[in-house]
Amino acid sequence: MLRAMTNDDLQKIRVAAADKEDVEFELDRAELVLQEAVAEALVHGEDIAVVAELAELPVEDVAKLAAQEAAPGSVLPF
């Protein structure tokens, strides 16, 4: 027989959902910080392959970002 959900059960769900939202926000922030760091390294002339390896990104993605950096005013998300 199923028991009815308690307020404690509902609170656990709310807390878990809030925790998940916090983690998603932090992941988005970390991706933005990484993108900015990669772009800055490319502007300073660092090798695309080295930057890709350090950032743990495909070389193709970093190469696309390098091409975008050559065209001012545009941003390429990973």
C-alpha positions as CSV (number, residue, x, y, z in Angstrom):
1,M,0.0,0.0,0.0
2,L,1.3,3.4,-0.9
3,R,1.6,6.0,1.8
4,A,0.8,9.7,1.2
5,M,3.7,12.1,0.7
6,T,4.6,14.0,3.8
7,N,5.7,17.6,4.1
8,D,9.2,16.2,4.8
9,D,9.0,14.4,1.4
10,L,8.0,17.5,-0.4
11,Q,10.7,19.5,1.3
12,K,13.3,17.0,0.2
13,I,12.1,17.4,-3.4
14,R,12.2,21.2,-3.1
15,V,15.8,21.1,-1.7
16,A,17.0,18.7,-4.4
17,A,15.5,20.8,-7.1
18,A,17.1,24.0,-5.7
19,D,20.5,22.1,-5.4
20,K,20.2,21.0,-9.0
21,E,19.5,24.6,-10.1
22,D,22.5,25.9,-8.2
23,V,24.8,23.3,-9.8
24,E,23.4,24.2,-13.3
25,F,24.1,27.9,-12.6
26,E,27.7,27.1,-11.5
27,L,28.2,25.0,-14.6
28,D,27.0,27.8,-16.8
29,R,29.3,30.2,-15.0
30,A,32.3,27.9,-15.3
31,E,31.7,27.4,-19.0
32,L,31.6,31.2,-19.5
33,V,34.8,31.7,-17.5
34,L,36.5,28.9,-19.6
35,Q,35.3,30.5,-22.8
36,E,36.7,33.9,-21.7
37,A,40.0,32.3,-20.7
38,V,40.3,30.4,-24.0
39,A,39.5,33.6,-26.0
40,E,42.1,35.6,-24.0
41,A,44.8,32.9,-24.6
42,L,44.0,33.0,-28.3
43,V,44.2,36.8,-28.5
44,H,47.7,36.5,-26.9
45,G,48.7,34.2,-29.6
46,E,48.8,30.8,-27.8
47,D,48.7,27.7,-30.0
48,I,45.2,26.4,-30.7
49,A,46.1,22.8,-30.0
50,V,47.7,23.6,-26.7
51,V,44.7,25.7,-25.6
52,A,42.3,23.0,-26.7
53,E,44.3,20.3,-24.7
54,L,44.4,22.5,-21.6
55,A,40.8,23.4,-21.8
56,E,39.8,19.8,-22.6
57,L,37.9,21.0,-25.7
58,P,38.0,19.7,-29.3
59,V,40.5,21.5,-31.4
60,E,37.7,22.3,-33.9
61,D,35.8,24.2,-31.2
62,V,38.9,26.3,-30.3
63,A,39.7,26.9,-33.9
64,K,36.1,28.2,-34.5
65,L,36.5,30.5,-31.5
66,A,39.9,31.7,-32.9
67,A,38.2,32.5,-36.2
68,Q,35.4,34.4,-34.3
69,E,38.0,36.3,-32.4
70,A,39.3,37.6,-35.7
71,A,35.8,39.0,-36.4
72,P,35.2,41.6,-33.6
73,G,31.8,41.9,-32.0
74,S,30.8,38.3,-32.3
75,V,30.8,35.6,-29.6
76,L,30.8,31.8,-30.3
77,P,29.6,29.6,-27.5
78,F,31.1,26.2,-27.1
